[in-house]
């Protein structure tokens, strides 16, 4: 059984991400299992974690990779920690599931501002 870092919610879906700010490169990596068993997708951004800049950069990267609007992505927990949970206000369609799966071990240097 494959463990997923995303799950359906009411009128949308949730994504769990373990973010590394000030990383040497931007992008998504492998999956990470937290001590409680929750699965997170590792991600890195090159910006500092000050005043929400790293979170905003991550939202830009997600929107770009999933080809959705930034406005449909909301940070629901983890604003000041490495462990983030986002709500995406769109149906979890098969094409979106495929794009989410493609993020795992994705390319680095994929900053949203490239």
C-alpha positions in Angstrom: 0.0 0.0 0.0 1.4 3.4 -1.0 1.4 6.1 1.7 0.2 9.4 0.5 1.1 12.9 1.6 -2.3 14.2 0.3 -5.8 13.3 1.2 -9.4 14.3 0.2 -11.3 16.8 2.3 -14.6 18.5 2.0 -14.8 20.3 -1.4 -11.0 19.9 -1.8 -8.0 18.1 -0.5 -5.1 18.5 2.0 -1.3 18.3 1.3 1.3 17.7 4.0 4.8 19.1 3.3 8.0 19.2 5.4 9.6 22.5 4.4 13.3 23.4 4.5 13.8 27.1 4.2 17.2 28.6 3.3 17.9 25.4 1.3 20.6 25.3 -1.3 18.0 24.7 -4.0 14.3 24.8 -4.5 12.1 21.8 -5.3 10.4 18.8 -4.0 12.0 15.6 -2.8 11.1 12.2 -1.3 8.5 11.3 1.3 9.1 11.6 5.0 7.1 9.7 7.7 6.7 11.6 10.9 6.7 9.8 14.3 2.8 9.8 14.4 2.8 8.0 11.0 1.7 11.0 8.9 3.4 11.2 5.5 4.9 14.5 4.3 6.5 15.5 1.0 9.9 17.1 1.6 10.4 20.5 -0.1 13.0 23.2 0.0 13.0 26.9 -0.8 16.0 29.2 -0.9 14.3 32.1 0.9 14.5 32.7 4.6 11.6 31.8 7.0 10.9 35.4 8.0 7.5 37.1 7.8 6.0 34.1 5.9 8.3 34.5 2.9 9.2 30.7 2.8 5.5 29.8 3.1 4.6 32.1 0.2 7.4 30.7 -1.9 6.2 27.2 -1.3 2.6 28.2 -2.3 4.0 29.6 -5.5 5.9 26.4 -6.2 2.8 24.3 -5.5 0.6 26.4 -7.7 3.1 26.3 -10.6 3.7 22.5 -10.4 0.0 21.7 -10.0 -1.0 24.3 -12.6 -3.6 25.8 -10.2 -4.1 29.3 -8.8 -2.2 30.4 -5.7 -5.6 31.6 -4.3 -6.9 28.0 -4.2 -4.1 27.0 -1.7 -4.4 27.9 1.9 -1.9 27.1 4.7 -4.1 25.6 7.5 -1.4 24.6 10.0 2.4 24.9 10.5 2.9 28.6 9.7 6.0 28.7 12.0 7.1 25.1 11.8 8.7 22.8 9.2 5.6 20.7 9.1 2.9 22.3 6.9 -0.6 21.3 6.0 -2.3 23.0 3.1 -5.9 22.9 1.9 -6.5 23.1 -1.8 -10.0 24.3 -2.6 -10.3 22.1 -5.8 -11.6 18.6 -6.4 -8.9 15.9 -6.1 -9.2 14.8 -9.7 -7.1 12.0 -11.3 -5.0 14.5 -13.2 -4.3 16.4 -10.0 -3.4 13.2 -8.2 -0.9 12.4 -11.0 0.7 15.8 -10.7 0.9 15.4 -6.9 2.6 12.0 -7.3 5.0 13.5 -9.9 6.2 15.9 -7.2 7.8 13.1 -5.3 11.6 13.2 -5.9 11.0 16.1 -8.3 13.6 18.2 -9.8 15.5 20.7 -7.6 16.1 24.3 -8.7 12.4 24.6 -9.4 11.9 27.9 -7.6 8.6 29.6 -8.5 10.4 32.7 -9.6 12.3 30.8 -12.3 
